[in-house]
């Protein structure tokens, strides 16, 4: 039986073993994410073993109590696997209140699955070992779909500041396995979807690894390397560039310490993300320098976004200079240069106003 299992699931075992090796050598991935990914990999193998065990007991001439127990385990594991997977990119601990709330449907259903042989709520097996649907035979699928929706929503939140391409990739990694699962169901090929989800997990981890390598850990903004990638490889849809420079960062670092400076940068990043608009992507391109690239945005909307960011920044106590430029015939790089020039003009104007009003504001040279 063991050799048969290895033979039938060699690809899954090969992929997950490779994933465990990658987890061991990854440098961009936090330990928490590594542990969650390893748990998901182990549970996928466990689920596949349980499914094979249930299939094996299905060949018995008379019912074994192990069979409904194996079935209940299989029903219970898929939502748990999805739940752990959605926690991989999220800043949510498994023991947190939010995670516990999300697990309520699963907590309710697990005892239902394990008692179904006697209550006949989901399914049960006759004495001659035949499957029979219960009152709610689709309950495991309903719960599974619920966690799929939660998983998609969590990734939308996780990728809200990311480029469009990242959202497309995650959409593919989430939707494709379920298309494969549907094809399996229609063809009656198999009800064990572990191989599909193992492949999806490996690809999802690789995406998370690449994504985290492109994210500035302090501000959660895309890095300078990501900025250059989009400028050099896919600038056609970018219609506007906004240059942003935070003032006083050196003064804050020198007089209050780098922890306060980090807080200032994180606050500025939060403001830019919150008020950039739905079609803007924010990059941290220097210590206190940021660029926002807009796709398919007209000048009036860009002005509105800048006004919103400037207004919100005024509530934080920090000061930023802004400059923008629309893309012209010279391309987006020329627009960025023009936006930088306007930003320095704004910086000079802010300094002039501060001097006239007697405010003490320190500007980096």
N, C-alpha and C positions, 0 to 999 in steps of 0.2 A: 504493500500500500504506500509506503514511504517513497519507494523508487518511482511508483506510478505518479505520485503527487509531484515529485521533482521533475519528472519528464513532462508532465502536462503544464507545469507552471515555471519552467526553467527561465523563460524570459523575465517574468516578474521577479523571481529570486535574483537573477543576474542584475536587473535594474536596481532593486532595493539594496543589494549588497554594495553595488557601486555608489549608491547614494550615501550609504553609511561611511564609505571611504571619503567621499567628498565632504561630509560633515566634519570628519576628523581633521581635514587640512584647510577648511575654510577660515579666512581671517576677517572677512567683512561681516560675518553673521554672528549676532549675539548668542551667548550660551543658552538663553531661554528659547530662542528660535531653533537652535540645534536639538535641544531636548524634545520640543514639540514635534519636530520633523521625524526624529527617531521613533517617538511613540506612535506616530501615524504609520510609519513603515512597519513596525512590529505588529500593530493592530490589523493592518492589511493582510499580513501573512497569517495571523491568527484567524481572521475572518475566513480566509480561503481554506484553512485547515478544517475549521468548523463546518464550512459548507460541504467539503469533501466527506467529512465524517457523517453528516446528515444524509448525504447521498448514499454512503455505504450502508447505513442502517436502514435506508429505504429498500434495500434488496432483501431484507429479512422477510421470512414468510409470515411471521407474527410481529406485532408491535413491540418495540423496545422503548422503555421510558426515555432512553437517551435521545431518541429521534425528536420528540417535541422540544426537549431541552436544547438540542443543537439548533433547531429552527428558531427558537426564541433568542438564542445568542446571536445568530446571524441577523435577525431583525433588529436587535439592539445595537449591534456594533456599527452599522453604516452611519447612523446619525452621530454617534460619538466620534467616528473618524472625521466626518465633515466638520463637527464642532471644533475639534482640535486643529484641523487644517485652517479654519477661518481665524483661529487665534494666532497662527504663525506670523502674519504681518501686523496684527492688531496689538495695540498696547493694552491688552486686557489679560489679567491673570485668571487662571482657571478657577481659583477660589474667590474671585471678586463677585460682587453683587450682580453685576451685569451678566457675567457668565452663568451664575446660578439661575438667573431669570430665564436666560436662553435655554437652559437645560430642563426647565419645568416640563415641557411636553414629553421629553425623553424619560424623565423621572416617573411621569404618570403612566407611560406606555410600557415600560420594562416589566412591572408586575403583571400587567394585562397579558403580555406575550407569554410569560412563564406560567400563568394560570389558565391560559386559553384552552389547553387540553381538556380541562374540566368545566370551564365556563362557556366554551365555544364562542367567545367574542370575536377572535380573529380567525382561527382555524383549529382543527383537531384531526387526529388520526384514528381510524377505526381499528378494531382488534385484528383485522387482517392486513393492517399496515397500509391503508390507503388514505391519502390526503383528502380532507373535506373542508370547504370554506365555511367560516363562521358568520356571525351577524355583521361584522365589519371586516371583510377579508382584505380590503385595500388600505387598512389603517397604517401598516408599515410604509406604504408608498406615500400616503398623505403626509406623514411625519417627515419622511425623507425629502419630499418636495418643499416642506416648510424650511428645513435647514439649507436646502439649495438656495431659496430666496434670501435667507439671512446671510448666506455665504456671499451671494452676489452683492447685496447691499453693503456688507462690510468692505468688499473690495472697491466698491464705488467710493466709499469714504476714504479708504487707504490711498486711492489713486487720484483723489480730487485735485491735487496739485501737480499731477504728472502729465506728461505729454499724451496726446491722443493715441499715439502708437502703443503706449503701455496699456491703455485701456482696451484696445483691440486685442492685444496679446492675451490679457487675462480673460477677456470674453471668449476667446478661442479655447483657452485651457479649461474653462469652466463648461462651456457648451458642448465641445467636441466629445468628451467622455459620455455625456448623457445622450448624444446622438448615437454613439456606439452602443450604449446600453439599450436604447430603443430598438436598434437594428437587431440586437441579440434577442430581444423579447419578441419581435415580429417574426423572426426566423426560427424561434424556439431552439436556438443553438445552445444556449446555456443561461443559467440564472446567476452564475458566479461572475461578478463584474470586477473582481480584484485585480486582474491583469490590466484592465482598462484604467482603473484608478491608480494603480501603481505607476503606470507610464505618465499619467497626468500629474501625480505627485512629484515625480522626478523633474518633469518640465517646469512645474510650478516652483519648486525649490530653486532651480537654475534661474528662473525669472526673478525670484526674490533676491537671489544672490547678486545678479547683475543690477537689479533695481537699487539695492542698498549701496552698491559700489558707486552708483551715480548720484546718491543723495548725500548732502552735507549733514553730518550727524548732529551738529549744533542747531541748525535752523530748520532742518527737514526740507530745505529747498534743493532744487537740482544744482549740480556743481558746474564749474567752469568748463569741464570736459564735455558735459551734456550740452552746454550752450554752444560750444564750437561744433559739436556733431550736428546739431540742427541747422546752424548757420551754413555749414559746408555741404550738407547732404540733402536737406529738404527745406530750402528757404522760400519756395514758391508761394506757399499759402500765408506767409507772414506779411502783414500789411502795415504794421507799426511797431516801433521800438520805444521803450521808456527807460531812461537811465536814472538810477536812484543812488544817492550817496548819503550815508549817514554822517552827520556832523558830531563832533565832540568825542568820538570813540577813544582816541588817544588820550584825551584829557581824563575820561572816565577810567581807563586802564591805569594811567599813571597815578591818579589821586584816590581812587576807590578800589582798585584791584581788578584783576581780569575776570573774576566771577561776576562782578557788576557789569563789566563790559560784555560778557557772554549773555547776561540777562537782557541788556539793551539790544543786542543783535537779535536775540530770540523774539523780543517784543516787536521790533521793526518787521521781522519776517512774518509774524502773525498778522500784523496790520496789512502788509502787502498781499498776503494770501487771501485774507478775508475780503478785501475791497478791490482786488485786481479785475474782477469781472469773470464771467464764465469762459471766455475765450482767450484769457491771458495766462501765460506760463512764466513763473518767476525763477530766476537763476541767481545764485550768489557767485559772482565772478571775481570777487576780491574780498579783503578783510571786511570792509564796510561798504562795498560796492555791489549793486544789484542791477539786473537788467530784466525787464518784463517784455516778452515778445507776444504780440497779439496776432491772432489769425482771424482774417475776415472781419476786422473791426474798422469802422469809419472814424474820422477825426473827432466828431462830436462825442462819440462814446468814449474814446480814449481820454478826452478832456474831463468827462464826467468821472471816469475811474480815478484819474489823478486827483481831482477835487475831493473825492471820497477818501482816498488814502491820506491826502494832506490834512483833511479835517480830523480824521481819526487819529493821526499821528500827533496832532496838537493836544489830544487828551492824555497822551502817554508821558509827556514831559521831554520827549526826545525830538530832535530836529532832523529833517531830511530835505535835501535839495532834489528837485525833479526836473527832468527835461525830456521832451518827446520829439519824435519826427515820424512822418508817414513815409512809407516806402515809395521811392520814385524810380525813375528809369535807371539809376545807378545801382540799384539793388539794396538789399537789407543792410549790408555792411556799411554802406554810405549813410543809411538812415541811423544806424547806431552811432556813428561818428558825429552826426548832426545832433542826435539826442544828447550825447555827452557834452557837446559844446553848449547847448541850451541849459543843461544841468549846471555847468560851471557859471553860467550867467545868473542862474537862479541862486546859486551859492553866494555869489558876490552881492546880489540884491538882498539876500537875507542878512548878510554881514552888515551892509549899509543901514538897513532898518534897525538892526540890533544896536549899532553905534548911535543912531539918532535918538533911539528911545532909551538909551542907557542900559540896555540889557547886556549881561556878561555872557557871551557865547564863544566858545573856543572852537576854532575851525582848524582842521588839519590842512597843512600846506599842500 
